[in-house]
Amino acid sequence: MLDEVKKIGSFVKRDFKVYFTYKLALSMAFLSIVFNFMYMVLFGSMFVSGVIPAITSYGGNFISYILVGTIGWGFIWAIMSQISESLRIEMELGTLESILMTPTSIYTMTISYTIFGSFFGFLSIVGLILIGYGLFGVNVIASVSIFTLLIFILSVIMMTGLGMILGGLTIWIKNIGQTAPLIQSITMFFCGVYFPISILPEYLQPISKFMPFYYFIEGLRKSLISSTPINELFFYVVVLLILSITFIILGGYALKRGIKKAKIDGSLSFY
């Protein structure tokens, strides 16, 4: 057990060295998140005048609404993409098979990718909070509660599971193409990231309830509103707990199946 913990530290240390070697790529990744937020705020400002009825239940502040959505969405997808992309890169470099030939669990690798992705997700959160407060006077830190932290923790587990699922598919069929970006685009549309679900056509609104990430974004917003009933916050926590367990189980199964098939096919060492 202690050896696996040490290995996690070694993987994280390695990833830090690799990422900080390419400082331009690192800075561009962060700036893309910042400019996406600024773009949404400035674009939306052209149409905003006074109170917006659709976001009244979320406090009514347009910039705060966009900021929370950007923070939440950027954080969870930083984790998911880190896991699936890291597994893909390990295959491209031919290091995945070498690592798995040692007494190293695939889950040890997954945990290290999760920690690393969470770190960069956290950096993006800090940057966005500072920009939101410095440029627009929006302070979301003052509204953070224990439920906010619980929702973030459960979302990390849920996205780790999704990353494992996509990583398992990558190991299985090698090239999954635009699967992850497509999932992100579809779910973003139905999860209320940049606009409330209530503005969707009525026949599309029920679809949101079948999107796992909807409960994270909605729960995050509600946890930052002091008037939200405790039982409503408990609802989002319980749903996310169930989703987290489900995604982790499915992710573990996908990884095992992917590795097993790649070993049988003799394709574990190449992409």
Secondary structure, DSSP 8 states (H G I E B T S, - for coil): -HHHHHHHHHHHHHHHHHHHHSHHHHHHHHHHHHHHHHHHHHHHHTT--S--GGGGGGTS-HHHHHHHHHHHHHHHHHHHHHHHHHHHHHHHHT-HHHHHTSS--HHHHHHHHHHHHHHHHHHHHHHHHHHHHHHH----GGG--HHHHHHHHHHHHHHHHHHHHHHHHHHHHS--TTHHHHHHHHHHHHTTSSS-GGGS-TTTGGGGGG-HHHHHHHHHHHHT-TTS-HHHHHHHHHHHHHHHHHHHHHHHHHHHHHHHHHHHHT-TT--
